Amino acid sequence: MTMTEQATGAHHPQPRPRSGGQQSAPEQVTGAKSLIRSLEEVGADTVFGIPGGAILPAYDPLMDSRRVRHVLVRHEQGAGHAATGYAQATGRVGVCMATSGPGATNLVTPIADAHMDSVPLVAITGQVASKAIGTDAFQEADIVGITMPITKHNFLVTRAEDIPKTIAEAFHIASTGRPGPVLVDIAKDALQAQTTFQWPPVMDLPGYRPVTKPHAKQIREAAKLITQAKRPILYVGGGVIKAQATAELKVLAELTGAPVTTTLMALGAFPDSHELHVGMPGMHGAVTAVTALQKADLIVALGARFDDRVTGKLDSFAPYAKIVHADIDPAEIGKNRAADVPIVGDAREVIADLVQAVQREHSEGHRGDYSAWWTDLNRWRETYPLGYEQPENGSLSPQQVIERIGQLAPEGTIFAAGVGQHQMWAAHYIQYENPATWLNSGGAGTMGYAVPAAMGAKAGQPDRTVWAVDGDGCFQMTNQELTTCALNNIPIKVAIINNGALGMVRQWQTLFYNQRYSNTVLHSGPDADGKQPSAGTRVPDFVKLSEAMGCYAIRCESPDDLDKVIEEANSINDRPVVVDFIVHEDAMVWPMVAAGTSNDEIMAARDVRPDFGDNEDD
């Protein structure tokens, strides 16, 4: 099974390109028709894109395809993020398409985003005719060179006969091993030329052999450490969701009794409500999760990469812990933190083997005693729970808005978030019980991700409710894709958490820049008479703007109207719905570890540093 076929949420697993077997009858077609036929054969059913000169030959046969749906977006960045949202929600390869030059370069941000978050994505771009490459021709850009550092692999195709093989290889590379984006740049004359199409092609990928089965000796060593430890923790990353290893993870956690922390990219990999779950780690992680990692004597990292947002100041991270690090990408192991037991393999196979190895340890009388550890963990959970205060002026609390959206959402709702304060509040105050229900830009932190990602998720999962939780800053970057949603029957729901500012940057200015709010205010200042403007961003008027794009739009300014407005939004499913929530501008995200500091310096709230007592380090 490939990683794509295993991915949680995939109702229709994507066929793996075949490298042999019964071939179809040869067809004489153009390179463009060969491209569309290849997309059909690899199982692509949705492409997000915009036509233009160099890619135009491909759009002609695309019009005749009954198996590939094209969604005409309003900006190529929207196409890329939509393909990412589609992939994250379905577990299948997302596909986007653009023309040469500026069309291709507009895909750079979503490609980089997918690369950071290990999302299976195939980006197809048109290129100027092969003889014109390198001449600075009209709308020429070296997109292969530009994207080389931010793709898993990329291809430049100049011959029509190479198109089927390249598409098969691109989908295989994107979806196997550690998933990631692959770029296929096709010269216009290759699309126009006549060729013979025959499927399947013979793939030729020398050296590409992802290791999925872990080494048995390393598994045994990891199991011994788990049963010998006094303060272990399972540090779970997004790779567990990508490998569809969530059921195995639950078995391992309950078998060992060790606490579980799920990263921002892994929310839903382990139920938030489970008694073993201690929260999300990181710069804005739960106090218990952050502290558990710091005080642990063993960290079992599964599909996680010890990124700076989790570790804080790296040389002070988890000073007492031995490290078991399991990842499908060997380059991640030891990159940031040396591993005592490195395990290369697919998370599903690793965890399944760990379960058997721990069971053997138990059968031999070796069982970990974590009772003292849980005494500490439970004390921290009780003393420093997540929470927020209601604004004294009676305005809407952004945390309450997001919490109620989560509580009132239909079962199985998918949530996509932008980047900033609302992203962290959505991570904290919505409960995630299942995988592939939380989509966000974790590694790149891309503002403007939410609306197009929600669009892609809804296109891939049309029977599920999809909420985009966005900020008034993020929303102004990609809201034009609401037009795409309205015209293509993709009825997403958007909650704009409108505090009139670039909220997270403003929070930093409050804490670290003496409240000097340089260029973070999104609304107008006082008028000539000194009268303060209305709260929130009002230019543009998000309600009128959304209505102009074919959406149903509501504004909510009072806590008294909150539930009624959310329930109204949930009841409308024949068009996109946008709710402009005017919230208090001074709300902050807590807990917080200031950038560049140790996780030991976590603040539970402003001016509140947790007291962990004197006996945790023994």
Secondary structure as GFF3:
##gff-version 3
##sequence-region A 1 618
A	DSSP	alpha_helix	3	6	.	.	.	ID=ss1
A	DSSP	beta_strand	27	30	.	.	.	ID=ss2
A	DSSP	alpha_helix	31	41	.	.	.	ID=ss3
A	DSSP	beta_strand	46	49	.	.	.	ID=ss4
A	DSSP	alpha_helix	56	62	.	.	.	ID=ss5
A	DSSP	beta_strand	69	72	.	.	.	ID=ss6
A	DSSP	alpha_helix	76	90	.	.	.	ID=ss7
A	DSSP	beta_strand	94	98	.	.	.	ID=ss8
A	DSSP	alpha_helix	102	105	.	.	.	ID=ss9
A	DSSP	alpha_helix	108	116	.	.	.	ID=ss10
A	DSSP	beta_strand	121	127	.	.	.	ID=ss11
A	DSSP	three_ten_helix	130	132	.	.	.	ID=ss12
A	DSSP	alpha_helix	143	147	.	.	.	ID=ss13
A	DSSP	three_ten_helix	148	150	.	.	.	ID=ss14
A	DSSP	beta_strand	153	157	.	.	.	ID=ss15
A	DSSP	three_ten_helix	160	162	.	.	.	ID=ss16
A	DSSP	alpha_helix	163	175	.	.	.	ID=ss17
A	DSSP	beta_strand	181	187	.	.	.	ID=ss18
A	DSSP	alpha_helix	188	192	.	.	.	ID=ss19
A	DSSP	beta_strand	194	197	.	.	.	ID=ss20
A	DSSP	alpha_helix	216	228	.	.	.	ID=ss21
A	DSSP	beta_strand	232	236	.	.	.	ID=ss22
A	DSSP	alpha_helix	239	242	.	.	.	ID=ss23
A	DSSP	alpha_helix	246	256	.	.	.	ID=ss24
A	DSSP	beta_strand	260	262	.	.	.	ID=ss25
A	DSSP	three_ten_helix	264	266	.	.	.	ID=ss26
A	DSSP	alpha_helix	287	295	.	.	.	ID=ss27
A	DSSP	beta_strand	298	302	.	.	.	ID=ss28
A	DSSP	alpha_helix	308	311	.	.	.	ID=ss29
A	DSSP	three_ten_helix	314	316	.	.	.	ID=ss30
A	DSSP	beta_strand	322	327	.	.	.	ID=ss31
A	DSSP	three_ten_helix	330	332	.	.	.	ID=ss32
A	DSSP	beta_strand	341	344	.	.	.	ID=ss33
A	DSSP	alpha_helix	347	363	.	.	.	ID=ss34
A	DSSP	alpha_helix	371	383	.	.	.	ID=ss35
A	DSSP	alpha_helix	398	408	.	.	.	ID=ss36
A	DSSP	beta_strand	414	417	.	.	.	ID=ss37
A	DSSP	alpha_helix	421	429	.	.	.	ID=ss38
A	DSSP	beta_strand	438	439	.	.	.	ID=ss39
A	DSSP	alpha_helix	450	460	.	.	.	ID=ss40
A	DSSP	beta_strand	466	471	.	.	.	ID=ss41
A	DSSP	alpha_helix	472	478	.	.	.	ID=ss42
A	DSSP	alpha_helix	481	487	.	.	.	ID=ss43
A	DSSP	beta_strand	493	498	.	.	.	ID=ss44
A	DSSP	alpha_helix	503	512	.	.	.	ID=ss45
A	DSSP	alpha_helix	542	548	.	.	.	ID=ss46
A	DSSP	beta_strand	552	556	.	.	.	ID=ss47
A	DSSP	three_ten_helix	559	561	.	.	.	ID=ss48
A	DSSP	alpha_helix	562	571	.	.	.	ID=ss49
A	DSSP	beta_strand	577	582	.	.	.	ID=ss50
A	DSSP	three_ten_helix	599	601	.	.	.	ID=ss51
###
